Amino acid sequence: MNVIIIQQPGGPEVLQLHQQPKPQPAAHEVLIKVQAAGVNRPDVLMRQGKYAGSGDVTGLVPGLEIAGIVEQCGASAERWQPGDAVCALLPAGGYAEYGVVDARHCLPVPAGLSMIEAAALPETVFTVWHNVFQRGELLPNETLLVHGGSSGIGTIAIQLAKALGSRVAITAGDAAKCDACRQLGADWAINYKTEDFGQVLQAQGVDVVLDMIGGDYIAKNLRLLKDDGRLVFINAMKGATGEFNALEVMRRRLHITGSTLRPRSADFKAALAAQVEQQVWPLVVAGKVRPVIYKTFPLAEAAAAHQLMESSAHIGKIVLEVGAGVTK
């Protein structure tokens, strides 16, 4: 089967098309014939050898989310049958024609979604649900601030928060991205290149911040939080360190937390998948939450997909089309 491997840590050009044997599922796994694979920021960090817990990435097949058809089930993977349409979360291996996945990390493709749309959901939705609603404990009528509102994560966070009754503010890098976020439901869309989000939101404050930026945003985020507010980190693109006043954290009872998904245990991901299916999938089926697809690429053009991801020119998700036009 065709796969994309990381030849060595480096730029997009290290993603190369190779041949590997089709994997076989263990007892708790299913074998999926992949039709589409989502491209995510952690894939870029993995390719660079910078993602937490990735270790030596030479020869690794990247890709954290896929959609496709179940082809074979392990002895204890009782929920699924060959022919089922599923999307799934993987620790790696998504950029391939076939993938083996813990059966508990698969979810049915929501009714009305294409395989390309379904492949854009698992990593993004799992990340948002855990960080915004489990760790951040966002409630109806509270205000969420999302940095990178036009990203795959941001576009899902806006829709989920609005569907569940919260207000949403976002930051993004140009007017078109801000407009796209408003169309998804954002109450405030702030162009960080022309406006100071701290000043714009100072009067009302926010209850939860989903931050993938870090650096000098850290202190500004904390100043914006209301009493008992929650700052949740999922990345630190501008740097992992920042100064803040610990006495203010104590006085206003602020919570600072964050997470990365890939290193978590299989049992944790299974429990998270069950929560997502119960809480989020009905919203997807009802059309209240939909992935925003910016562009697709053939599997062999994974390097070009990564170049686009690193440019940050996209709005929403980038997806690899694996099942069309790729030899077995």
Phi, psi and omega in degrees: 000156176277137175220161170256124177246159172269109182296324178191160178301136181168204182282182182304332184294345180281353175278114186231144178282128180224169175254135175221156175296149176294130182288162176244138183284141169286178186302325185265008187246166169237150173263126182246129169279110191283134174251333179205151181223129178287148176251130185228159179304320176300332176299320179294314179297322177297315179300325179279352183077021185248359184279137183304125176080007183281336180063210178286116186266359180301125180084357181285143172266113180284178177116116187252354182209140182218165167222144181179200185246130176296127180254328183208143181240138173292167188301327183256006179271072194280339184291327191255156177230151173306135183101346179292139176268120185225159164239157191207154174260134179233155171284339177179172174099007184285335181278068186202161179286334177224149177216144173257136187222142169306124186302333181285347181262011177258148174227151178294143174298122183299143179304134177092353180259144173283169176296324178297316178294318181296323180293342181273001188264311197303303182300318183291309183292318178300317181296313182293314183299314182294315188278321181278317190258330176270303180284316181279342177051042178298133182246160172303144180074000171271169182246129177253133171252123180245118171276138187075046185296337182268001178286173175302314177299312184297316183295325176287319181299318178302308186294318181295314181298316180294319180298332182259013167093019180256162171269152184225132168244145179225158166243146178206170193263358176201172186295322181296319178293319177298317179298318179298321179291323175298320180296332177278351176122358182299134180279327175230130176233113191247121175281107186291347178278340182239347182227155175262111184298330178296321178286319182298321187259002187301319186295319184265334183068175181223160181262325181223137173242126171259110190242124172247012186256308181071210178056228183286354173289337189300307181297320180294320177300313183295323179294329181283336186293138171288170175305138183068018179289163185233125175254122185239121180264134171236356175191175179211067189293335178260008178128148186271355183238153177192150181271144173206167183267107182297329179295325177292322176301316180292312185297321183259007174056046181280149179246130177241121183213187180168173181195161164237143189274318190303319183284352184291159186291159177298324179294319178299313181296325178295317178295322178294319178301319179296319177297315180298317180297322182285318190263325189258320185303321176299327177291325178292313180298325180282355179083008180278339176226122180221140175292141176264113182264120181271313182199150174242155178225148169297155180308317183295344181257033180301325179299319178294324177297320178291324176299317178295316179302315182289337178287339184059024179278347188277160172237112183095218192254150171249134186227142173267130173272112187262323189277345185257125173073018180244130182288151181281000000 
